[in-house]
């Protein structure tokens, strides 16, 4: 969400051209108020042509199916955060060093939130634990990668599921 007021003094922000871009500017503090993308990471567990998906139990995207993932903690490496989120949401553990990088990209803006996501894949043989819905997941299920788009889903889920299967599956 783009702020309307300065986070330091509360003054209403104005637009100002800085570094060839229109940016939010605080006239009292005389500074740019940046709105940066939120860093996230996720990991697709691959079993042949299937990937492990979670159904979101909380907003945003409640009821959507997606690759397990979420926000990175301060000072957390993306690979470590992806493995942590996988375990929190599914009960499945994977060592961070077993994760294969798929992509790092800005995801589609959702509810005014800008996200940069690092996506990984891991083969089910490199994981432990039985899939069980945890933390903010309503359900967890193995789904054929070409059937992800048939469910209510987060916009990046079908692309990332297919990329993970192409990289590690079938």
ABEGO torsion letter per residue (X at the ends): XBBABBAAAGBBBBBBBBGGBBBBBBAAAGBBBBBBBBBBBBBBBBBEABBBBBBBABOBGBGBBBBBEEBBBBGBBAAAAAAAAAAAAAGBBBBAAABBBABBBBBBBBGGBBBBBBBBBBBAAABBEBBBBBEABABBBBBBAAAAAABBBBAAAAAAAAAAAAAABX
